[in-house]
Amino acid sequence: MIASILSLLLDVAIVGLLVATIIYALRLNKQLSAVKESRAELEELVKGFAEATAQADSSVKGMRKTAQESGEQLSSLIHRAQTLKEEMELIVQAADGLANRLESASGKARAAVMSAPAAQAPSPTATRPGAPAPQPAPRPAAAAPQPQQAPAQPAAPGGAEPRSRAEKELLQALENLRQ
């Protein structure tokens, strides 16, 4: 009888362990099904990530190309601005030289007018016979000097006015700006 009770207890223990194993197997089966479902989702997620990575890579390449083109355009504009700056400096230098020459010529003309006798009567031998004698010019008032024009420079051969190097450069720079 002890043997039959012991056998019965062992059978009950084995049945209990078998039930526990069946329950564990059912849980494991559910988890494996969830992993299989998650695997499909994970594959989709990995594909989406790969596509996003490829798009990001092409976008980065496009941005690099755009940045390089913009850099080249900017470099070209900077070079052109530098050239224009140098030309403008030459123009300013030429204009300064011309202004100094005009100021000096104006000062010389003013000094010549102030130092010259007020009215010089022409000699009678210088007039044509039978022509009326020229009238002496009125003396300008000392308080209000009349503006004087700068003396004209002698004309160069061919009727053109002589031009200094600064004037030629200024004219050349102005012609370049028109183009």
Summary of the structure (lengths in Angstrom):
residues: 179
radius of gyration: 53.8
end to end distance: 125.4
largest distance: 183.0
contacts: 328
relative contact order: 0.06
helix: 73%
strand: 0%
